[in-house]
Every structure is written in C-alpha cells, then in structure tokens.
C-alpha cells in the first residue's frame, strides 16, 4: 500500500515582538509503509529552519500508545501492540519553536501487519554413518508468515574434516584418513527469516565401523532324512559385525517342520507318504535366508534333503530272534554230545579188536594165526566180544562221522551266534523301521536257512518251532 503522508503546515505569530519570526519545517524521512505487531518501528524526521533543537517542542498527537520522540537521534520510536493488528494507525508529530512560535505538523499513516513468527525447523534426528559411506543432511523449515528463509550450519567442537556445505545441504564421506571409528560430531542447523527470528536443530553424528551383511558359510548343503523320523540341521551363517541374525525358509516343509528364527536350527519330520516309490528316495530342496537388522537384501542358501522311504515296522522280528537263541543253545549242546559219541565209539572199537585177538590166541593154544584165519576168527567172535565189552549198537556211526557232526554243529552255532549279536534284544520303534536293522534281519534269515540246509545233509535238524526250547540234543 502506498504511504499516504498528509502534511499540514501552520504558521503562527506569538506575541508582538518587533522581529520577524523564522520559519521551522518538519520533513519526514523513510516513513514505513508497514509495521508489525511487537516490532519496534523507527520514524526518522528532519527539522529545518532552526538549528537550536533545545528551542523546539515535539509532540505526538494523538499518541497511538507507547510512541516516544528521540530528540538526539531525530526519530519517533513506536512498537505496535496487539490491538493495532491489521489496522491503519494515524498520528501526528508537531514541532513548535518556543522562541518564534513557529509551528509545523506531520501526519503519519502506518498500516500495522500481524506479528512476525519464528520459522519451524524439522528435526533431522541423530544420525549414524559408517566409514566409506556418504551421508547427506538437508535441513528443512517453514515460516508461518511466509517469510524467506536462510540456512546456516554450526559445529560444537571440531567439524568433520572434508565436509561440504552449499547453503542448504551438509555432505560428508568419512574415511580412515579424516576420522576414526566411534567418533562423534555435534552439528547445529539454523533457519532464519528475513527479520529477526530463527529456529535451530541439533544433530549428533556417530561414526561406526563398516557395516557388512550377514551371510551363509555355504551356498548349498546336503542331508539325508527318513520318513517319520526327525531330521535336524543348523544352518551355518555369521555376521562380520556380530549383529543378531534372523533366519527364515522360503520353502514349505511338509508335515511337521520349522526353523529357529534366531538359531537357524531346522527340525523336520517327513510324513510317511512323502516318498511314493517303495524303497525309493525323494529330494526336497529348501531355500533358506539370513539377514542382520541393517540388511535390506538377505543372503540365501539351498538345503537339499534326500528323504528315504521307510517300510512298515519289521514283522516277526522278536519271534525270529527267539528261534535264533534256541538254535544257538541247541547246536552248542549238539556239538558237545557228538564229541562224546566220537570218544566212546573210538574206545569201543579198540576193546573189540583186543578181545578178538585174545580169543583167537586162546583157541589155537597160543600159536600164531595166518591173516585169513585171523579174519575168520575175528568175524566169528564179533558177537561174543560185543556182548562181553558192551559195545554200542551197530546203528551208531563211526567215530569219524560223530566228529564231523560235532564240527558242523559248532560251525553252525558260531555263524548263528554272529548274526544274533547284531539283532538288538529290545529294539526301539525307530530301529524297527531303520534300513540298517532291516538289512541285518534279512541277512540273519538267509544265514539260518543256509546253516539249516548244511546241517540237514549230515543228519542234524534245527527246531523251527518258535516256542520250542530244546535244552537236550537228539540222542543217536
């Protein structure tokens, strides 16, 4: 709004002094178009015509409230109050020369605007930066009055070496040459309007070590699992900064499975029907991830789990093991018995030959016999000698046959005892479905069949009844 200055000049003559009065004029200087509530306004003036200021009387009328005249600086000082806000205020400054009575008057018209308000600076907050990483802080502020704002930066203590400030942005890249790990810097950003108000924001800048991501130690790992059994594995990972780790799996684990979010421990029980082919396998690929709290892209690894088919639990296991135990006891006793038979038969044949020789000698009156006569006498006297010495029945085998049976029984007992030792007496449920026990079970059955066939060829039969406990062997 254009200032409107109304000037009224009045001349008066006081008294009847014979001298002619000297004129006095008042010129306004830099009358402001506007003023603000709460801000001091300065209205300069110049008095012309009389240099003796002491002879001048300056009066403000009507006084808008609080306006005063500073004679030495030749200004009217006024601070508009809240009641003047958004109003046009008019007041006059009168000057009178006490000597001549000359009067001049200046009228001021001032438009008072609303009070000025300080700008508002957005808080940037404390920042952290790692060596080798650039950081940029751009202060941002608003002014309620729409005033233009300017920014400045100040430091409490030493500033970061190598930083830049272009008037509205702070930039800095810490290096091992211009700073050190764990260093701290204090920054203050200021925003000022074009009058007298400003806002300030303090920021602490922390320098840390280089932030490195968490990673797996392997990109691929393999493992074996069985249907119905728990498979466990701990994923190998580390973080160079010793930050906490977070694990996850992107692949479903059918059945019962989970991963420890902080430990990386995978526990999975493949369901019974996971492998479709009997006795076959199926590979299940699991994609896992790991990251630290500052990592945007997690690291990945693949876990290849080969799942093996597990048949139904072994049937007849306990019954077959009791048969083996009975067979071992039976063959142990059988071998000892045939050893005794062989020993008795050897003694009997010696006694039989001695008796026949004595009989022949007595029948000839003590004279020697020819070979043919000896055979004839031995054959004829066999029954007599057998009766005298109590030789076993002719159905009993020769000593060589009994020894062969004893050796075969001991060999069979040893083979059966060997396969019996690898069959646990009280297997767990997991062992009854394990491939290892199934293989041992099948091998034991084959060995028993072979032993039974070999023993049958020499007249030894194994008891096949599961409940039959043969403590004594068959007598010949």
Buried (B, 14 or more C-beta within 10 A) or exposed (E): EEBEEEEEEEEEEBEEEEEEBEBBBBEBEEBEEEBBBBBEBBBBBEBEBBEEEEBBEBEBEEEBEEBEBEEEEBBBBBBBBEEBBEBEBEBBBBBBBEBBBBBBBBBBBBBBBEBBBBBEBBEBEEBEBBBEBEBEBEBBBEBBBEBEBBBBBEEEEEBBEEBEBEEBEBBBBBEEEBBEEEBEBBBEBBBBBEBEBBBBBEBEBBBBEEBBBBBBEEEEBEBEBBBBBEBEBEBEBEBEBEBEBBBEBEEEBBBEBEBEEEEBBBBBBBEEEBBEEEEEBBEBEBEBBBBBEBBEEBBBBBBEBBBBBBEEBBEEBBEBBBBBBBBBBBBBBBBEBBBEBBBBBBEBBEBBEEBBBEBBBEBEEEEEBEEEEBEEBBEEBBEEBBEEBEBBEEEBBEBEBBBBBBBBBBBBBBBBBEBBEEBEEEBEEBBBBBEEBBEBBEEBBEBBEEBBEBBEEBEBEBBEEEEEEBEEBEEB
